[in-house]
Amino acid sequence: MELDPADMGKVVNRLKRAQGQLAGVVGMLEEGRDCEDVVTQLAAVSKALDRAGFAIIASGMRQCLVESNGEETLDVEKLQKLFLSLA
């Protein structure tokens, strides 16, 4: 399953934001910040990564459905494994 570069622009931006958030979490830990603040930011990073993963899978699914030309090319088991890997 090939990923559409046009769809991946938003995903890349989301991942870059998550990368910045993660760097912020590391900084918070190094500064000895409050546990609740650190966990809140870590949860935000996790959610951003999950959303990026789901966007990647959705893009792949759309391509499989559009490019199939009447042929069944969508590997349901493979997609289920991908979704479960994010759960």
KOLMITOR-617215 format. One record per residue (C-alpha): y, z, x; residue number from 1; residue in three letters. Coordinates in nm, 3 decimals. Each point is the difference from the previous one (the first is absolute). Example, Ala and Ser with C-alpha at 12.3 -4.5 7.8 and 13.67 -1.06 7.14 Angstrom:
# KOLMITOR-617215
+---------+---------+---------+-----+-----+
|   north |      up |    east |   n | res |
+---------+---------+---------+-----+-----+
|  -0.450 |   0.780 |   1.230 |   1 | ala |
|   0.344 |  -0.066 |   0.137 |   2 | ser |
+---------+---------+---------+-----+-----+
This chain:
# KOLMITOR-617215
+---------+---------+---------+-----+-----+
|   north |      up |    east |   n | res |
+---------+---------+---------+-----+-----+
|   0.000 |   0.000 |   0.000 |   1 | met |
|   0.323 |  -0.121 |   0.161 |   2 | glu |
|   0.322 |   0.190 |  -0.065 |   3 | leu |
|   0.309 |  -0.184 |  -0.123 |   4 | asp |
|   0.278 |   0.050 |   0.258 |   5 | pro |
|   0.260 |  -0.009 |  -0.278 |   6 | ala |
|  -0.163 |   0.300 |  -0.168 |   7 | asp |
|  -0.043 |   0.186 |   0.326 |   8 | met |
|   0.374 |   0.024 |   0.075 |   9 | gly |
|   0.042 |   0.285 |  -0.247 |  10 | lys |
|  -0.318 |   0.165 |   0.124 |  11 | val |
|   0.121 |  -0.015 |   0.360 |  12 | val |
|   0.332 |   0.157 |  -0.104 |  13 | asn |
|  -0.185 |   0.276 |  -0.185 |  14 | arg |
|  -0.217 |   0.067 |   0.305 |  15 | leu |
|   0.304 |   0.014 |   0.228 |  16 | lys |
|   0.158 |   0.257 |  -0.231 |  17 | arg |
|  -0.323 |   0.199 |   0.005 |  18 | ala |
|  -0.002 |  -0.021 |   0.378 |  19 | gln |
|   0.351 |   0.147 |   0.005 |  20 | gly |
|  -0.104 |   0.272 |  -0.243 |  21 | gln |
|  -0.299 |   0.085 |   0.217 |  22 | leu |
|   0.222 |   0.024 |   0.307 |  23 | ala |
|   0.215 |   0.237 |  -0.205 |  24 | gly |
|  -0.304 |   0.215 |  -0.081 |  25 | val |
|  -0.090 |   0.021 |   0.369 |  26 | val |
|   0.357 |   0.100 |   0.077 |  27 | gly |
|  -0.009 |   0.266 |  -0.271 |  28 | met |
|  -0.317 |   0.146 |   0.149 |  29 | leu |
|   0.149 |   0.002 |   0.349 |  30 | glu |
|   0.308 |   0.179 |  -0.135 |  31 | glu |
|  -0.214 |   0.259 |  -0.176 |  32 | gly |
|   0.129 |  -0.091 |  -0.345 |  33 | arg |
|  -0.121 |   0.166 |  -0.317 |  34 | asp |
|  -0.357 |  -0.080 |  -0.106 |  35 | cys |
|   0.102 |  -0.106 |  -0.350 |  36 | glu |
|   0.253 |  -0.253 |   0.132 |  37 | asp |
|  -0.254 |  -0.146 |   0.241 |  38 | val |
|  -0.270 |  -0.033 |  -0.265 |  39 | val |
|   0.246 |  -0.160 |  -0.243 |  40 | thr |
|   0.094 |  -0.264 |   0.256 |  41 | gln |
|  -0.361 |  -0.054 |   0.100 |  42 | leu |
|  -0.089 |  -0.060 |  -0.366 |  43 | ala |
|   0.277 |  -0.260 |  -0.019 |  44 | ala |
|  -0.142 |  -0.179 |   0.304 |  45 | val |
|  -0.348 |   0.005 |  -0.150 |  46 | ser |
|   0.125 |  -0.142 |  -0.330 |  47 | lys |
|   0.191 |  -0.277 |   0.179 |  48 | ala |
|  -0.312 |  -0.098 |   0.194 |  49 | leu |
|  -0.210 |  -0.001 |  -0.317 |  50 | asp |
|   0.251 |  -0.223 |  -0.178 |  51 | arg |
|   0.003 |  -0.241 |   0.293 |  52 | ala |
|  -0.381 |  -0.014 |  -0.009 |  53 | gly |
|  -0.006 |  -0.067 |  -0.372 |  54 | phe |
|   0.263 |  -0.273 |   0.039 |  55 | ala |
|  -0.214 |  -0.167 |   0.268 |  56 | ile |
|  -0.308 |   0.012 |  -0.222 |  57 | ile |
|   0.194 |  -0.130 |  -0.302 |  58 | ala |
|   0.132 |  -0.293 |   0.203 |  59 | ser |
|  -0.350 |  -0.083 |   0.116 |  60 | gly |
|  -0.135 |   0.020 |  -0.354 |  61 | met |
|   0.270 |  -0.233 |  -0.130 |  62 | arg |
|  -0.080 |  -0.252 |   0.271 |  63 | gln |
|  -0.371 |   0.016 |  -0.076 |  64 | cys |
|   0.064 |  -0.063 |  -0.369 |  65 | leu |
|   0.251 |  -0.281 |   0.055 |  66 | val |
|  -0.196 |  -0.181 |   0.269 |  67 | glu |
|  -0.337 |   0.018 |  -0.172 |  68 | ser |
|   0.044 |  -0.328 |  -0.197 |  69 | asn |
|  -0.260 |   0.107 |  -0.250 |  70 | gly |
|  -0.238 |   0.129 |   0.265 |  71 | glu |
|  -0.081 |   0.368 |   0.015 |  72 | glu |
|   0.128 |   0.104 |   0.343 |  73 | thr |
|   0.112 |   0.353 |  -0.084 |  74 | leu |
|  -0.235 |   0.245 |   0.173 |  75 | asp |
|   0.016 |   0.297 |  -0.238 |  76 | val |
|  -0.208 |   0.228 |   0.221 |  77 | glu |
|   0.224 |  -0.067 |   0.298 |  78 | lys |
|   0.312 |   0.072 |  -0.206 |  79 | leu |
|  -0.152 |   0.321 |  -0.133 |  80 | gln |
|  -0.066 |   0.113 |   0.357 |  81 | lys |
|   0.358 |  -0.079 |   0.094 |  82 | leu |
|   0.138 |   0.198 |  -0.294 |  83 | phe |
|  -0.230 |   0.293 |   0.073 |  84 | leu |
|   0.105 |   0.002 |   0.365 |  85 | ser |
|   0.351 |   0.088 |  -0.124 |  86 | leu |
|  -0.118 |   0.271 |  -0.237 |  87 | ala |
+---------+---------+---------+-----+-----+
